[in-house]
Amino acid sequence: MPGRETNRGKLDTDRRRFLMGTGAGALAVGMAGCTGGDDDETDTPTGESTPTETATPEPVDEGEDVPRGGTLTVGLSQPPKGLNPLSTSSSYSWMILDHFMSYGTALDPVTYEVQPSAYADWTVENVESGEPDIYFNVREGLTFTDGEDFGIDDVLFSYNYIMDQEPGRYLSTVDPISEASEADNDWDVHLSMEKPIGTWDSSQLQLPLLPKHRWESVDSFEQKTPGEDGELVGLGWAADLSQFESDTSAAVNLRNDGEYPLTNLQWIEDHDNLRSGGPFLDTIQFRFYQSEATMNQDLLDGALDTYYGSVSVSQIDQVREDNRIGLVQGQDDGISYFAYNLRRTPFDDILFRQALNMLWDEIYWTQRLQRDLVHDGDFVLPPGYAAIRPETHADADLLTDPATDAYNFREDSPGVPSYEGIRSFLENGTPITGESGTFVGQDYPGALQDVSASVNEPLHDYSFGEVKSDVLKEEGVDKELYVNGQTIPEILGRPVTYLMYPPETSPELTQADENWSQNMIQLGIPVEREVQTFNSLIGRVYAQEDFDLYHMGWSNMSAFGTSTLYGLFHSDNADDHREEQTDTLLNNPMGYGVFDYAGDDERISSARTEMDSEKRNSMVAQSLEKIYLDSPYMVFGYDKVQWPANTTDFAGFLQGIAAPGSSNLSSHFYNVHQQE
Amino acid sequence: MTRISAKYLAQRLIISYLTILVIMTLLFVLLHSMPGSFIQTMQSPDMTGEQIERLKEQWGLNEPLWKQYVDFMVNYQTGEFGWSPHWNVPVWNLIERRLPRTVILFGATTITGFMIGPLVGMYLGWWRGTKRDRSIFTGGLIAYSLPSFWIAWLFIWLFSFELDLLPAKYMRTQFPQEVYGTGFEWTAMMAMRDVLWHLALPLLSLTAIGWVGSMLIMRTVMQNVTEQDYVFLARAKGLSERKVMIKHAARNALIPVATGAIVGIAFILDGAVVIENVFNYPGMGNLILDSVLNNDHPTTQAVFFMLAVLLVICRIIQDIAYTYLDPRIKFGEEES
């Protein structure tokens, strides 16, 4: 699936697009208390042919009962950034493009299984050779939105065009394909791969399918500006783009009953909460805004039926009071986290990082500042992607199993950390490595899976003594932390520097930052906070890796663990300062995997090329737990997504799925219908 | 009639051209000294180093810096502003689309402000020291000190939310069929009326502050002018007070106001950044903000370049205008 932005304000957008579909069909299981989870998990074992639906199915009865017609008006807090499917990665663009784009395979929005779409079935052979062959059949009877027939020629054209043009957005997807040709066996199309890609069915089979008759005369993909030049044609459920003013609004007319057979597929029909036979609406209108406040006001004023994103803490009361609007509950598809620079002492030490984690007051954050609209965080992939979370592989309760609470706030009394306990934890030198035990007064049952931290001994000796640092003296602290006999300013030449956003961009997070840094100071760690704008922060962190610890607010994560883990935690994506410091922006600024004392390169690499989805998901889950124990990140929250929608006039919203109002908003466009 | 010599004009144009080259160089240096690169917005986490290099190659970022600089200087001077990585369209398309909107809003504001300000300034300067002068002058100063976005919010709250009289966003009705019924088609007159209706609130907000600047200049100059000999002479000729004020005093006092207005045009983009964001108005101000926040260097570069060129051109026009408005000023003539 295409990369998506988030809608958590401009700071979070455009930066961490981890929904690039290069992963496998992870099976997300609905969380307890939420609807939408599908109990009938039907994983698709890779390497075998998928269930075949070669013919286009007839419309099913289900859709016939659903009222048809109506216009849904959706707000986008930013205008789309072009409508060229080969170049734009803006989620705001894809909100419109999704209507025109169906892929070879589809991701089930509820279970995250890979399901048939424009390709009826597929298989992979010769995996052992290291150069697998992918075969698939192209579904018959489909038409593009301009009424022209879709066929094998279009598929071959699309692959070869994208391989030839190499648009940056799809570079990593087409790079492993050496050839796309008509198959010389019973299959329609043959993709020759240069190397195994574990998530091939959701990456190589999800390239945009371009209408050959519209694109074959386009010499360079960048020249094409669909929407701007009045034409946007694809394979989706849209009929046409009836209005497009790139800075203010757009309107998409949808196909009539039975004109879009891909919502009549068996997997959709089998779902309790997906409607087959859609789309049911006549038109989807989009209004583009420059600010979320204005957009929210328009929702309350009735000018919008819903918007891209979810309701923030500051707006939720107003939305709850509005009788027209209902809140669709969903799971987060991202995480809020801090990251440590593993190149620097004492952040290179697991024990020190774990001690810092224990000073984070999650009760203050989740209940007081976020009014219980967030879950306390743990693993680096959110609960929305449950199939690859460790709890799922250990038959444990999602988010609440004690093994997910290893770094709970250790407090003596509400809000007051157990300073003596954490000091002893540092002085005793026994980190949480996956073995069961009692750590700072709390029992840890041991790792959920057969994994342990990268090291079981601390790298440094810790003690507490006379206060030398000015920061601590000013705060009247009685003890200072010594690492191998030196204070931190003696090691770093300055106090620990904590990079943070300007307070106005996230007042609640700033309060939490203040609380955490105060806890560190009171423990005996001299800390100074340094405010950075987002762009400066990007440079300091990702280009120069010049930081001790930083937070990036909220980041969108891929449903496919392999790409997230490789992108964020593999040494391939870290600048190894021991050899050379480059200014290349790499996604692993912590340096996880670069050093012997923290990394999981081997397992992450194996998972990437593992073509059996069950094994792959298990490997991802193990990596997640190992990363949790190693703590290069401290994940401090997952949002309890509350997506506002006009439930008075419309129905068919999908409850309980990951990111219902953002990454999965498009799924609603063919499910939502007028109330009966 | 010409009070500016061809030689002076030629010199002025050459200096202006060189100024633009210096500004372009500074722009290039500033944007290239920012950490990171705009291709980060196109990177996906699973891209290999080789793939990232290929991406850089596609955007010409692997070329030596001097070559990038030469390309930039040549391209800009031939009107080639490149491609926006953020908006995925040629940068010129963005400017072409957005500039007229900003010109309409801020042009209207400038005209309104410079119609009201000098008129009020004329009266206050003429009747300086009176109770009316003091109260309007103080009120104007207070308005001048208020942030434009705050006034804008206040007006949005009052005229849009409370009274529901005026729209607070966009430049025209987005889905007219919803408002005017199915099958609605725009006519030129309706479109104009709709645009004016949408412009009313931002225009009101901007004018509430915008008139004060020219009023202050006019008031001060008027006071000086009232003590000039030609004003005494006009009075001595028995002309009415109103005629002396308007025809003899105000006409001369207008010179600094008019030249100030010319340079004021160049600062249109400056004010647009805040107000366009408040009113969801898709103009150049929003484009600047978006391109800066999203590391869209080609667009940022082009917008600031245009701003610089506009300023330089306005300065030349200002010099020329001076010579026409004030017969005492001559540029480039030999001293006798």
Interface residues (C-beta under 8 A of the other chain):
Chain A: G3 K10 D14 R15 R16 R17 F18 M20 T22 T73 Q78 P79 K81 G82 N84 S87 T88 S89 S90 S93 E166 G168 R169 L171 S172 D175 E222 T225 E228 Q243 E245 S246 D247 T248 S249 A251 Q285 R287 Y289 Q290 S291 T294 Q297 F534 N535 S536 I538 G539 R540 Y542 A543 Q544 S558 S563 T564 Y566 G567 L568 D572 N573 D583 T584 L585 N587
Chain B: M34 P35 G36 S37 I39 Q40 T41 M42 Q43 S44 P45 D46 M47 T48 G49 Q51 I52 R54 L55 Q58 W83 H86 W87 N88 V89 N93 R97 R98 F161 A168 K169 Y170 M171 Q174 F175 E276 N277 N280 Y281 P282 N286 D290 L293 N294 N295
